[in-house]
Amino acid sequence: MSPTVTAASLVPAALHRLRDETLDPQQLAAYNLYLTAGPAGLRLGVADVKRNKFVALEEYAAPEADTTLAQQLAALATDHDLLGRTGWNRVRLAVHNRAFTLLPAPLFRPGDETAYLGLHHALDTRHESVHAYTHGGPDIVSLFATDRSLSTWFKQTYPAGRLVHRTSALLQGVLQQSENNGPARVYLSIGPRQLTILVMRGKQLQLCNVFPYSTPEDLIYYVILVMQELQLNPDQDPVMVWGDLTHDSELFSILRKYVRNLRFGNRPFDLGYSYRLNDLFEYRYFELFALHLCE
């Protein structure tokens, strides 16, 4: 740790700390813990297993100090009454980065993860580790890299936990809301400087990719490019959006200008949500909630 970086400066700033009164920190076996980590910071969700209901949501902004996600998680866990504790029914952590690829499950051979990912990402084996997650429904394997310090912290803290890529949570959530023989649909998940585009035809995955952007013009360029490549019509074909934007934001304004059939997405179906979350926009935190659908 740099001498100029104090322990206090590693702790992410709390943006939301919403908890249902029924949450009992002394009965962790009754709950699932879900975490997402990426450029937007850290997000934490707790779901009551028996009631199939989210009873807590917390969001933390990344500190200004130059820190890793592992440092942020470790610093937050120091004085947190939930994070870092053991005894949960299930723990999932979704990482948000561009270092991933998807592969049809019949083509996947265990042990070749690094070779597959190397076709799409220049892996730094000193600082990164490679992981795999198998989607049962679409018969797809997700291969992705994470910062080695993050995967080490997670494995040491939650030996039975599972790492997944953020796109896997998005895909599982979209599959839940897709019709078997439905038309082609475009799904957008917008985060800080990263846009995830998912295209489905019914329950068949057509495309999944993460694009970097710095301006609203960059964002709409990728959306229109993908739609044109897949012969979709921005004036007619439906586009659903989740993420970190508002109805009056510049990002939404430019999307609405070029995409006519645009609407905000809903939370994952068949799950309960505490009234404490009622003031949050329905289209936010989709991947965090959708982790509940990842086995």
RAZI-V401206 format. One record per residue. RES is the residue in one letter. SS is DSSP state (2 for helix, 1 for strand, 0 for the rest). PHI is phi as a letter, one per 20 degrees, with the letter a starting at -180 (999 if undefined). Layout:
res	ss	phi
RES	SS	PHI
RES	SS	PHI
This chain:
res	ss	phi
M	0	999
S	0	f
P	0	g
T	0	e
V	0	d
T	0	e
A	2	f
A	2	f
S	2	f
L	2	e
V	0	f
P	0	f
A	1	e
A	1	f
L	1	d
H	1	b
R	1	c
L	1	d
R	1	c
D	0	f
E	0	f
T	0	f
L	0	f
D	0	d
P	0	f
Q	0	e
Q	0	c
L	2	f
A	2	f
A	2	e
Y	1	c
N	1	d
L	1	d
Y	1	c
L	1	c
T	1	c
A	1	b
G	1	a
P	0	g
A	0	f
G	1	o
L	1	d
R	1	c
L	1	c
G	1	c
V	1	c
A	1	d
D	1	f
V	0	f
K	0	f
R	0	e
N	0	l
K	1	b
F	1	f
V	1	d
A	1	b
L	1	b
E	1	c
E	1	c
Y	1	c
A	1	f
A	0	f
P	0	f
E	0	f
A	0	f
D	0	f
T	0	c
T	0	e
L	2	f
A	2	f
Q	2	f
Q	2	f
L	2	f
A	2	f
A	2	f
L	2	f
A	2	f
T	2	g
D	0	d
H	0	e
D	0	e
L	0	c
L	0	f
G	0	n
R	0	e
T	0	d
G	0	o
W	0	f
N	0	f
R	1	b
V	1	c
R	1	c
L	1	c
A	1	d
V	1	d
H	0	d
N	0	b
R	0	e
A	0	e
F	1	b
T	1	b
L	1	d
L	1	c
P	1	g
A	2	g
P	2	f
L	2	e
F	0	e
R	0	c
P	0	g
G	0	o
D	0	d
E	2	g
T	2	f
A	2	f
Y	2	f
L	2	f
G	2	f
L	0	f
H	0	c
H	0	b
A	0	f
L	0	f
D	0	e
T	0	f
R	0	f
H	0	c
E	1	c
S	1	c
V	1	d
H	1	c
A	1	c
Y	1	c
T	1	e
H	1	e
G	0	f
G	0	f
P	0	e
D	0	l
I	1	c
V	1	d
S	1	e
L	1	d
F	1	b
A	1	d
T	1	c
D	1	g
R	2	f
S	2	f
L	2	f
S	2	f
T	2	f
W	2	g
F	2	f
K	2	f
Q	2	f
T	2	e
Y	0	c
P	0	g
A	0	e
G	0	f
R	1	c
L	1	e
V	1	c
H	1	e
R	2	g
T	2	f
S	2	f
A	2	f
L	2	f
L	2	f
Q	2	f
G	2	f
V	2	f
L	2	g
Q	2	f
Q	2	e
S	0	e
E	0	e
N	0	g
N	0	d
G	0	f
P	0	f
A	1	f
R	1	c
V	1	d
Y	1	c
L	1	d
S	1	c
I	1	d
G	1	c
P	0	f
R	0	m
Q	1	c
L	1	d
T	1	d
I	1	d
L	1	c
V	1	c
M	1	c
R	1	c
G	0	m
K	0	d
Q	1	e
L	1	f
Q	1	d
L	1	a
C	1	b
N	1	b
V	1	d
F	1	d
P	1	e
Y	0	b
S	0	c
T	0	c
P	2	g
E	2	f
D	2	g
L	2	f
I	2	f
Y	2	g
Y	2	f
V	2	f
I	2	f
L	2	g
V	2	f
M	2	f
Q	2	f
E	2	f
L	0	e
Q	0	l
L	0	d
N	0	d
P	0	f
D	0	e
Q	0	c
D	0	f
P	0	f
V	1	c
M	1	d
V	1	c
W	1	c
G	1	p
D	0	e
L	0	b
T	0	c
H	0	f
D	0	d
S	0	e
E	2	f
L	2	f
F	2	f
S	2	f
I	2	f
L	2	f
R	2	f
K	2	f
Y	2	d
V	0	c
R	0	f
N	0	e
L	1	d
R	1	b
F	1	f
G	0	e
N	0	d
R	0	f
P	0	g
F	0	f
D	0	m
L	0	c
G	1	e
Y	1	c
S	0	g
Y	2	f
R	2	f
L	2	e
N	0	f
D	0	e
L	0	e
F	0	f
E	0	f
Y	0	e
R	0	e
Y	0	m
F	2	f
E	2	f
L	2	f
F	2	f
A	2	f
L	2	g
H	2	f
L	2	e
C	0	e
E	0	f
